[in-house]
Amino acid sequence: MKSTRILSILVVLPAILMLSGCKHIYTDIDIKAPPERVWRILADIERYPEWNPYHVRVTGTLAVGEQLDVTIHKPNGKTVHIKPHVMRLEPKVELTWGGGIKGLFHGEHVFLLEPVGEGITRLVHKEDFVGIFVPFASLDAIDEGYRLMNSRLKERAESNH
């Protein structure tokens, strides 16, 4: 009886901790450019300062497992520095970075490129935060920042950069 209660606690407690805090952000935009062109701009992190109003500086190597150094200017005026790791990388399709401590605070930032017509690419730009400290984190203005970045990426790709 006692071992059943302990086992129940060991199974249920992590599930509660994992699901107790979460925030999902989802944006998308259709870009009149092929995925190759959109990817070329998205993957050229050295040029982000030229066009990206949200991720104003990203340094590091775009390779799975590598750590990046990212400076974010939120639309609310706050500046944030993060050091995520590249989690998934499939050229012309997906770039995902993220990090944190699972169960406490973990984020996964995803850029997906989906061809939706002849010469048209849908950028899906989303992020999921999970963990018990998510409700206490300053995650305001992210949606707006993603939409700003999406618009600038669209402008750049459609002007043949």
N, C-alpha and C positions, 0 to 999 in steps of 0.2 A: 504494500500500500504506500509506504513512504517512498520507495524507489519509483513508483508510478508518478507521484506528485513531483518529485525531483526531475524526472524525465519530462513531464509536462512543462515544467518551468523552463527547462533547458531548450525545449522546442518552441514554446510560445514567446518567451521573452525576446529572443533575437528578432522574431517576426514583428513584434510590437515596436521594437526599437527601429527597425528598418523602415516601417511604414508610418511611424509617428510624425515625421516631417517630410514633406515633399513639395516641390514647386516645379511645374512644367511650363516651359516657354516654347511657343511654336510660332514661327513666321515663315512666309514663303513669298516668292516673287518670280514672275515669268520674265525672262530676259531674251531679247531677240538677238541671240548669238548662239553658236554651237557650243556644246559642253567643253570642247577642247580650248576655246578662247576663254570661257569663264574660268576653267580650271587654271589656265596659265596665269591669270590675274590673281586668283585666290591662293595659289601655291607660291606666288612670288612675294613672300613675307617681307623681304627687304624693302619693297616699294610701298608697303602699307602706309607709311607716313604721307605719301603723295595723295592718297585718295580715301583712306579709311578713317572716318570720324570717330569710330568706337574703339577698335583695336589699333591704337595709334602707333604702337611699336611692338613688333614680335621678332625675337631673335632666337636662334637655335637652328637645329637641323630637322627638317620634316622627314622623319623616319620613325617607324614604330618603336616605342620604348624610349625615344629621346625626349629630354626635357626642354621646354620652351620657356622663354622669359617674355611675358605679355604685359604691356601697359594699356590699361583701359581708361578712356575718358567717358564717363557716364553723362548722359544729357542733363542730369541734375547738378553737374559741376564737379562731382567727386572723381578722383583718380584712384584707381586700384591697380596693384601689381600682383600678378599671379605667376606660378611656375608649374603649369600643367605638363603632363607627359602625352606624347602622341600615342593614341590608343589604336586607331585604325587609319589606314591610308591606302586608298585605291585610286590612283590617278584617273582624273576625269569623272570620278564617281563620288568619292567620300573622303573627307578629312574629319577626324574626331580627335579631340584632345580633352583631357580632364584629369581629375585627381581628387585627393582628399583621403579621409579615413572612412571606409564603408561602415555604416551603422551610426557614425557620428555626423559627418558632413562629407558628401561626395558629389561631385558634379561631372557631367559628361556633356560636352559641347560639340554639336554635330553640324557639319555642312554636307548636304547631299545635293548632287547634281543629277537631275532627271530629264532626259530628252522628252519633250511633250509635243513635238511637231518638227517640221522641216526647219532647221536652224533656230529652234527655240528651246531654251533650257529653263527648267524650274529649279530655282535654288530653294531648298528647304533648309532653314537655319533654325536650329532648336537646341534646347538644353534642358536636362533633367537634373534636379538637385534632390538628394534623399539623405535622411539622417535625422537624429534627434535634435540637432542644433540648427536645422534649416529654418524653423520658425523665428529664430533669433538673429538670423543673418540679414545683412543689408542688401537685399536683392532687388530693390526698387530701380526703376528706369532701365532695366535690361531689355524689356520688350521694345521700348522706343529706340534704344541704342542699336538693336539688331535691325529694326526697320530702316534706320538711317544708313547703316552699313550696306544693307541690301540695295537701297536706292543708289548709293554711290557706285557699288559694284555693277549694277545694271547700266548706269550712265557710262562707266568706263568701258564695259564690254561692248555696248552698242555703238560706241564711238571708235571701235576698232583698235583699242590700245593693246 
